[in-house]
């Protein structure tokens, strides 16, 4: 797995764990919609998190999920979510800094282009 793929997978796990912590009784379809992934893609992520011991599925009769399941972060899952949050934030700050530098560069180009187009031409002087 490439570094880019690993980051994308880690981001997907982070987003899923974040949603599950706030809304443990969402259906798989609702989770997939919130993550903007297919139900199959969501199943893949959920299964991986369950196998890693980060999420557990519990039977809960009051759940709006028709099967009566909720997805709960385990103590290890809560610790991993905290670590994922930290890494996610660092990546977003780095992306922000790179984007900010690119915007400043483009603004400089626009200012230069505005100055060049504002220069008088030969026809302006006659």
C-alpha positions in Angstrom: 0.0 0.0 0.0 1.4 3.4 -0.9 1.6 6.2 1.5 -1.2 8.1 -0.2 -3.4 5.0 0.0 -2.6 4.5 3.6 -3.5 8.2 4.4 -6.8 7.8 2.6 -7.6 4.6 4.4 -6.6 6.3 7.7 -8.8 9.3 6.9 -11.7 6.9 6.2 -11.2 5.1 9.5 -11.0 8.4 11.3 -14.2 9.8 9.8 -16.1 6.6 10.5 -14.9 6.4 14.1 -15.8 10.1 14.5 -19.3 9.5 13.3 -19.8 6.3 15.3 -18.7 8.0 18.5 -21.5 10.6 18.0 -24.1 8.4 16.4 -23.6 4.7 17.3 -27.0 3.6 16.2 -26.9 4.8 12.6 -27.7 2.2 10.0 -25.0 1.1 7.6 -26.8 2.9 4.8 -26.9 6.1 6.8 -23.2 5.7 7.7 -22.4 5.2 4.1 -24.3 8.3 3.0 -22.5 10.4 5.6 -19.1 9.1 4.5 -20.1 9.4 0.8 -19.1 5.8 0.2 -20.9 2.7 -1.0 -22.5 0.4 1.6 -19.9 -2.2 0.5 -17.1 0.3 1.1 -18.5 1.0 4.5 -18.7 -2.7 5.3 -15.0 -3.1 4.4 -14.1 -0.3 6.8 -16.4 -1.5 9.6 -15.0 -5.0 9.3 -11.4 -3.8 9.5 -12.1 -1.7 12.6 -13.9 -4.6 14.2 -11.1 -7.0 13.4 -8.6 -4.5 14.9 -10.7 -4.4 18.1 -11.4 -0.7 17.7 -15.1 -1.0 17.2 -17.6 -3.6 18.4 -21.1 -4.3 17.3 -23.7 -4.6 20.1 -27.3 -5.8 20.0 -29.4 -2.9 21.2 -33.2 -3.2 21.1 -33.9 0.6 21.2 -31.7 1.2 18.1 -33.4 2.7 15.0 -31.4 0.2 13.0 -33.8 -2.5 12.0 -31.4 -5.2 13.0 -31.0 -3.7 16.4 -27.2 -3.1 16.3 -25.1 -0.3 17.4 -21.4 0.3 16.7 -19.4 1.2 19.7 -15.8 2.4 19.9 -13.9 0.2 22.3 -11.4 1.7 24.8 -8.6 0.9 22.2 -10.8 2.5 19.6 -11.1 5.7 21.6 -7.3 5.8 22.0 -6.8 5.1 18.3 -9.3 7.8 17.4 -7.4 10.3 19.5 -4.2 9.4 17.7 -5.9 9.5 14.3 -7.4 12.9 15.2 -3.9 14.2 15.9 -2.4 12.9 12.7 -5.4 14.0 10.7 -5.1 17.5 12.1 -1.3 17.7 11.3 -2.1 16.6 7.7 -4.8 19.2 7.3 -2.5 22.0 8.7 0.2 20.9 6.3 -2.3 21.0 3.4 -3.5 24.4 4.5 0.0 25.8 4.6 0.7 24.5 1.1 -2.6 25.8 -0.2 -2.0 29.2 1.5 1.5 29.5 -0.1 0.0 28.6 -3.5 -2.7 31.2 -3.2 -0.2 33.9 -2.2 1.9 32.9 -5.3 -1.1 33.1 -7.6 -2.1 36.5 -6.1 1.4 37.7 -6.8 1.0 36.5 -10.4 -2.3 38.3 -10.7 -0.9 41.6 -9.4 2.0 41.3 -11.8 -0.4 40.6 -14.7 -2.5 43.6 -13.6 0.6 45.8 -13.6 1.7 44.6 -17.0 -1.8 45.2 -18.5 -1.9 48.7 -17.0 1.3 49.8 -18.7 0.8 52.4 -21.4 1.1 51.1 -25.0 2.5 53.0 -28.0 -1.0 53.8 -29.2 -1.9 55.3 -25.8 0.9 57.9 -26.3 -0.2 59.2 -29.6 
